[in-house]
């Protein structure tokens, strides 16, 4: 599981490197478009290296990390950039993923541990982000971060469902096919604190996503 986690970190670092190298290059080759710009977009993609880490319970009890299966993701977003703040904008988005909890051995401090059965899990995210972009006319690299509300549901878990606050981070590249229609590729990172089993146990949820989408800019 640790190897999967570090693989996800390596992918993240590599992706950020490409995004920022592209940003520097485009600053010198892309003309600017400075008009106010509301937009709507839909996207879909796949989750990578999701896990529940730092599992802990009452009285200092700790547990081993738990791996989650890679999962499809799909969602919608709306955003707006102002005339006088052409580099900055606000964006709201909603998306959902189903990172199935794999059957695995779960070690608990002070005991030999036990087998955790597989479990269907759904995580639905509603987030508001502050987004920075380079306002190129044809190509726009961007990055953003914001507060997410993560709705964790697990039908067979004693935890049932819960809504928890957390971090939503994104970085991507948008290319305009016409004046109003753009396609984009985007990396997302989520982190939040969940109650995956009930009974006083808590865990840190983290997930990496790569998505592709189409937007309409008014």
C-alpha positions as CSV (number, residue, x, y, z in Angstrom):
1,X,0.0,0.0,0.0
2,X,2.9,2.3,0.8
3,X,4.3,1.7,-2.6
4,X,1.0,2.7,-4.2
5,X,1.0,5.9,-2.1
6,X,4.5,6.9,-3.1
7,X,3.7,6.1,-6.8
8,X,0.8,8.5,-6.5
9,X,3.0,11.2,-5.1
10,X,5.5,10.7,-7.9
11,X,2.7,11.1,-10.5
12,X,1.6,14.3,-8.8
13,X,5.1,15.8,-8.8
14,X,5.6,14.9,-12.5
15,X,2.2,16.3,-13.5
16,X,2.9,19.6,-11.7
17,X,6.3,19.8,-13.4
18,X,4.7,19.5,-16.9
19,X,1.9,22.0,-16.0
20,X,4.3,24.7,-14.8
21,X,6.8,24.2,-17.7
22,X,3.9,24.6,-20.0
23,X,2.8,27.8,-18.2
24,X,6.2,29.4,-18.6
25,X,6.3,28.6,-22.3
26,X,2.8,29.8,-23.0
27,X,3.5,33.2,-21.3
28,X,5.7,34.0,-24.3
29,X,3.7,32.6,-27.1
30,X,0.0,33.2,-26.3
31,X,-1.9,36.5,-26.7
32,X,-4.2,37.5,-23.9
33,X,-8.0,37.6,-23.8
34,X,-9.2,39.8,-21.0
35,X,-13.0,39.7,-21.2
36,X,-15.3,38.6,-18.3
37,X,-15.9,34.9,-18.7
38,X,-18.6,32.7,-17.1
39,X,-18.5,29.1,-18.1
40,X,-20.0,25.6,-17.4
41,X,-18.3,22.3,-18.0
42,X,-18.7,18.6,-17.6
43,X,-15.9,16.1,-17.0
44,X,-15.1,12.4,-16.4
45,X,-12.0,10.5,-15.6
46,X,-10.4,8.0,-13.2
47,X,-9.1,7.9,-9.6
48,X,-5.6,6.8,-8.7
49,X,-3.9,5.7,-5.4
50,X,-6.9,6.4,-3.1
51,X,-6.5,5.2,0.4
52,X,-7.5,5.6,4.1
53,X,-4.4,6.4,6.1
54,X,-3.6,7.3,9.7
55,X,-6.4,5.0,11.0
56,X,-6.9,5.7,14.7
57,X,-9.4,4.9,17.4
58,X,-10.2,5.7,21.0
59,X,-7.5,5.4,23.8
60,X,-4.6,5.7,21.3
61,X,-5.5,2.7,19.3
62,X,-4.0,2.8,15.7
63,X,-4.5,0.7,12.6
64,X,-2.7,0.0,9.3
65,X,-3.5,2.0,6.1
66,X,-6.4,0.7,4.0
67,X,-6.2,0.6,0.2
68,X,-9.1,1.7,-2.0
69,X,-9.6,0.5,-5.6
70,X,-9.1,2.9,-8.5
71,X,-12.5,4.4,-9.5
72,X,-14.2,6.3,-12.3
73,X,-15.2,9.9,-11.6
74,X,-17.7,12.2,-13.3
75,X,-19.0,15.7,-12.5
76,X,-20.0,19.2,-13.4
77,X,-18.5,22.7,-12.7
78,X,-19.4,26.3,-13.1
79,X,-17.0,29.3,-12.9
80,X,-16.5,33.0,-13.5
81,X,-13.6,35.3,-14.3
82,X,-14.0,39.1,-13.9
83,X,-12.7,41.9,-16.2
84,X,-10.6,43.5,-13.5
85,X,-9.3,40.1,-12.1
86,X,-8.5,38.3,-15.4
87,X,-6.0,36.0,-13.7
88,X,-8.3,34.9,-10.8
89,X,-11.7,33.4,-10.7
90,X,-14.1,31.4,-8.6
91,X,-15.4,27.9,-9.5
92,X,-17.9,25.6,-7.9
93,X,-18.0,21.9,-8.8
94,X,-19.7,18.6,-7.9
95,X,-18.4,15.2,-8.7
96,X,-18.6,11.6,-7.5
97,X,-16.4,8.5,-7.3
98,X,-16.8,4.9,-6.1
99,X,-13.5,3.8,-4.6
100,X,-14.4,0.3,-3.5
101,X,-12.7,-0.7,-0.2
102,X,-10.7,-3.8,-1.0
103,X,-10.7,-6.9,1.2
104,X,-7.4,-6.8,3.1
105,X,-5.7,-7.6,6.4
106,X,-6.1,-4.8,8.9
107,X,-3.5,-4.6,11.7
108,X,-4.6,-2.9,15.0
109,X,-2.1,-1.9,17.7
110,X,-2.2,-4.2,20.7
111,X,-3.9,-7.1,18.7
112,X,-3.2,-9.4,15.8
113,X,-5.6,-7.6,13.5
114,X,-8.3,-9.1,11.3
115,X,-9.6,-9.3,7.8
116,X,-11.6,-6.3,6.6
117,X,-14.2,-7.5,4.1
118,X,-14.7,-5.6,0.8
119,X,-17.2,-2.8,1.0
120,X,-19.0,-0.5,-1.6
121,X,-18.0,3.1,-0.9
122,X,-19.1,6.3,-2.6
123,X,-17.5,9.7,-2.1
124,X,-19.4,12.7,-3.5
125,X,-17.6,16.1,-3.4
126,X,-19.0,19.6,-3.5
127,X,-16.2,22.2,-3.7
128,X,-15.7,25.9,-4.1
129,X,-12.2,26.8,-5.5
130,X,-10.2,29.9,-6.1
131,X,-8.6,29.4,-9.5
132,X,-5.5,31.1,-11.0
133,X,-5.1,31.0,-14.8
134,X,-2.9,32.4,-17.5
135,X,-5.6,34.0,-19.8
136,X,-4.3,32.9,-23.1
137,X,-6.5,33.3,-26.2
138,X,-6.2,29.7,-27.3
139,X,-4.5,27.8,-24.4
140,X,-4.9,28.4,-20.7
141,X,-3.0,26.6,-18.0
142,X,-4.6,27.0,-14.5
143,X,-4.4,25.8,-10.9
144,X,-6.7,26.2,-7.9
145,X,-7.5,25.1,-4.4
146,X,-10.6,25.3,-2.2
147,X,-12.8,23.9,0.5
148,X,-14.6,20.7,-0.3
149,X,-17.5,19.0,1.5
150,X,-17.1,15.2,1.1
151,X,-20.1,13.0,1.5
152,X,-18.9,9.5,2.4
153,X,-21.5,6.7,2.1
154,X,-21.0,3.0,2.8
155,X,-24.2,0.9,2.8
156,X,-22.8,-2.1,4.8
157,X,-20.6,0.0,7.2
158,X,-21.7,0.9,10.8
159,X,-20.6,4.4,9.9
160,X,-23.5,4.6,7.3
161,X,-22.8,8.1,5.8
162,X,-21.2,11.4,6.9
163,X,-20.4,14.8,5.4
164,X,-16.9,16.0,6.3
165,X,-14.9,19.2,5.2
166,X,-11.6,18.8,3.4
167,X,-9.2,20.0,0.8
168,X,-9.7,20.1,-2.9
169,X,-6.7,21.0,-5.2
170,X,-6.6,21.1,-9.0
171,X,-4.3,21.9,-11.9
172,X,-4.9,21.6,-15.6
173,X,-4.7,22.9,-19.1
174,X,-7.6,24.3,-21.2
175,X,-7.6,24.6,-25.0
176,X,-10.2,26.5,-27.0
177,X,-11.6,24.7,-30.1
178,X,-13.9,27.7,-30.9
179,X,-14.5,31.0,-29.3
180,X,-16.9,29.4,-26.8
181,X,-16.0,25.7,-26.6
182,X,-12.9,24.4,-24.8
183,X,-11.6,21.0,-23.9
184,X,-9.4,20.5,-20.9
185,X,-7.4,17.9,-18.9
186,X,-7.1,18.3,-15.2
187,X,-5.5,16.7,-12.1
188,X,-7.3,16.7,-8.8
189,X,-6.3,15.9,-5.2
190,X,-8.7,15.3,-2.3
191,X,-8.0,15.0,1.4
192,X,-10.5,14.7,4.3
193,X,-11.1,13.0,7.6
194,X,-13.6,10.2,7.6
195,X,-15.3,7.8,10.1
196,X,-15.0,4.6,7.9
197,X,-16.1,2.0,10.5
198,X,-17.9,3.9,13.2
199,X,-17.1,2.9,16.8
200,X,-14.7,5.7,17.3
201,X,-12.4,5.0,14.4
202,X,-11.2,7.8,12.2
203,X,-9.0,7.9,9.0
204,X,-7.6,10.4,6.6
205,X,-9.0,9.9,3.1
206,X,-6.8,10.9,0.1
207,X,-7.3,10.4,-3.6
208,X,-5.7,11.5,-6.9
209,X,-7.8,11.9,-10.0
210,X,-7.1,12.6,-13.7
211,X,-10.1,14.0,-15.6
212,X,-10.9,15.3,-19.1
213,X,-13.9,17.5,-20.0
214,X,-15.6,20.0,-22.3
215,X,-16.7,23.5,-21.3
216,X,-18.8,26.2,-22.8
217,X,-17.6,29.8,-22.2
218,X,-20.2,32.5,-22.5
